[in-house]
Amino acid sequence: MPIYEYLCEDCDTHFEKIVINKQQEIACPKCASKKATIQLSVFATSNGTGNSAQSFTPSSSGGGSCCGGGCGCH
């Protein structure tokens, strides 16, 4: 089940929601508005050294795409 990040258009609250199906109604937890915009989700990964965030470095492999072609962005 994916977790999506949203921004409420009425009160500017950022919130996350587990979405079970695409027809699920999304409401702001602060003001109950149903006008929310999905945001680009940014996440961190652990490299096992105690540093929980790794910086993104464009890959030169993968046909010249920005991330190596594994994410489907191209």
Secondary structure in CASP SS format (residue, H / E / C, confidence):
PFRMAT SS
TARGET T0000
AUTHOR 0000-0000-0000
METHOD secondary structure of the structure
MODEL  1
M C 1.00
P C 1.00
I E 1.00
Y E 1.00
E E 1.00
Y E 1.00
L E 1.00
C E 1.00
E C 1.00
D C 1.00
C C 1.00
D C 1.00
T C 1.00
H E 1.00
F E 1.00
E E 1.00
K E 1.00
I E 1.00
V C 1.00
I C 1.00
N C 1.00
K C 1.00
Q C 1.00
Q C 1.00
E C 1.00
I C 1.00
A C 1.00
C C 1.00
P C 1.00
K C 1.00
C C 1.00
A C 1.00
S C 1.00
K C 1.00
K C 1.00
A E 1.00
T E 1.00
I E 1.00
Q E 1.00
L C 1.00
S C 1.00
V C 1.00
F C 1.00
A C 1.00
T C 1.00
S C 1.00
N C 1.00
G C 1.00
T C 1.00
G C 1.00
N C 1.00
S C 1.00
A C 1.00
Q C 1.00
S C 1.00
F C 1.00
T C 1.00
P C 1.00
S C 1.00
S C 1.00
S C 1.00
G C 1.00
G C 1.00
G C 1.00
S C 1.00
C C 1.00
C C 1.00
G C 1.00
G C 1.00
G C 1.00
C C 1.00
G C 1.00
C C 1.00
H C 1.00
END
